[in-house]
Amino acid sequence: MIVEYYRIDATDNDVLGAPSRLAALPYNGTLIVEMQAQQNDASNFMQVTIQLPDGSTPLDLVTIPSGATDTAINMNDKYVVAVPATSGGHILIQATETGTAVLDMRCTLMP
């Protein structure tokens, strides 16, 4: 199992890009992505797009909810998605900021 945590405070076109250990997936499994924003109102929010190696997009500009816990991922408020991971592939995760927002993200690769 590989777990990586990201705190994103600006648009990031490839969260799992190098130097991430998940830039090229080391084994087959499931990638679990947990996310929570600090802001989610009409003018300040984060949106996430996930593109799999086959080109499919299970998430496309999904606005991530904010939670009661600041600077952490709250169990009751987080947004969670699980996608298949193929050895050697790259899963593109794009975080797009509108206004001023911060996104906490934890990615876990399960065998």
C-alpha positions as CSV (number, residue, x, y, z in Angstrom):
1,M,0.0,0.0,0.0
2,I,1.2,3.5,-0.9
3,V,-0.3,6.6,0.7
4,E,0.5,10.1,-0.4
5,Y,-1.0,13.4,1.0
6,Y,-1.3,16.6,-0.9
7,R,-2.2,20.1,0.2
8,I,-3.1,22.1,-3.0
9,D,-3.5,25.8,-2.9
10,A,-3.4,26.6,-6.6
11,T,-4.5,25.0,-9.9
12,D,-2.4,21.8,-10.4
13,N,-2.7,20.1,-13.8
14,D,-1.1,16.8,-12.6
15,V,-1.2,16.1,-8.9
16,L,0.3,12.7,-9.3
17,G,3.1,13.9,-11.6
18,A,6.8,13.4,-10.6
19,P,8.2,13.2,-7.9
20,S,5.1,11.3,-6.7
21,R,5.6,7.6,-6.1
22,L,2.3,7.2,-8.0
23,A,3.5,8.9,-11.2
24,A,3.9,5.5,-12.8
25,L,1.7,3.0,-10.9
26,P,4.0,0.2,-9.5
27,Y,1.4,-2.5,-9.4
28,N,-2.2,-3.3,-10.2
29,G,-4.9,-2.4,-7.7
30,T,-7.3,0.3,-6.7
31,L,-6.5,4.0,-6.2
32,I,-8.6,5.6,-3.5
33,V,-8.7,9.4,-3.6
34,E,-10.1,11.2,-0.6
35,M,-10.6,15.0,-0.9
36,Q,-11.9,17.9,1.1
37,A,-11.8,21.6,0.3
38,Q,-11.5,24.4,2.9
39,Q,-13.7,26.7,0.8
40,N,-16.8,26.0,-1.2
41,D,-19.0,29.0,-2.0
42,A,-20.1,30.8,-5.1
43,S,-16.7,32.4,-5.8
44,N,-14.1,30.2,-4.0
45,F,-13.9,26.5,-4.7
46,M,-11.9,23.6,-6.0
47,Q,-12.9,21.3,-8.8
48,V,-11.3,17.9,-9.6
49,T,-11.0,16.0,-12.8
50,I,-9.7,12.4,-12.9
51,Q,-8.6,10.8,-16.2
52,L,-7.7,7.1,-16.3
53,P,-5.0,5.7,-18.6
54,D,-7.6,4.5,-21.1
55,G,-8.9,8.1,-21.5
56,S,-12.1,7.8,-19.5
57,T,-13.0,10.5,-16.9
58,P,-14.8,9.1,-13.9
59,L,-14.7,12.7,-12.5
60,D,-14.9,15.8,-14.7
61,L,-14.8,19.2,-12.9
62,V,-16.5,18.0,-9.8
63,T,-16.7,20.6,-7.1
64,I,-15.2,19.3,-3.8
65,P,-17.2,20.0,-0.7
66,S,-15.8,21.8,2.3
67,G,-15.8,20.3,5.8
68,A,-16.1,21.2,9.4
69,T,-12.4,20.4,10.0
70,D,-9.9,23.0,8.6
71,T,-6.5,21.7,7.3
72,A,-7.6,18.1,7.5
73,I,-9.7,15.5,5.8
74,N,-12.8,15.0,8.0
75,M,-14.4,11.5,7.9
76,N,-17.9,12.9,7.7
77,D,-17.3,15.5,5.0
78,K,-14.8,14.1,2.6
79,Y,-15.4,13.3,-1.0
80,V,-14.1,9.8,-1.9
81,V,-13.7,8.0,-5.2
82,A,-12.0,4.7,-6.0
83,V,-10.7,3.9,-9.5
84,P,-8.9,0.9,-11.0
85,A,-5.1,1.2,-11.2
86,T,-3.0,-0.7,-13.8
87,S,0.7,-1.3,-13.4
88,G,2.8,1.2,-15.3
89,G,-0.1,3.5,-16.0
90,H,-0.6,7.1,-15.0
91,I,-3.8,8.4,-13.5
92,L,-4.2,12.1,-14.2
93,I,-5.7,14.1,-11.4
94,Q,-6.3,17.8,-12.1
95,A,-7.3,20.3,-9.4
96,T,-8.7,23.6,-10.6
97,E,-8.9,26.5,-8.3
98,T,-11.5,29.3,-8.6
99,G,-11.1,32.3,-6.4
100,T,-9.1,31.4,-3.3
101,A,-9.4,27.8,-2.2
102,V,-7.3,25.0,-0.6
103,L,-7.8,21.3,-1.3
104,D,-6.5,18.5,1.0
105,M,-6.1,15.2,-0.9
106,R,-5.0,11.7,0.2
107,C,-4.3,9.1,-2.5
108,T,-4.0,5.4,-1.4
109,L,-2.9,2.7,-3.8
110,M,-4.3,-0.6,-2.6
111,P,-3.0,-3.9,-4.1
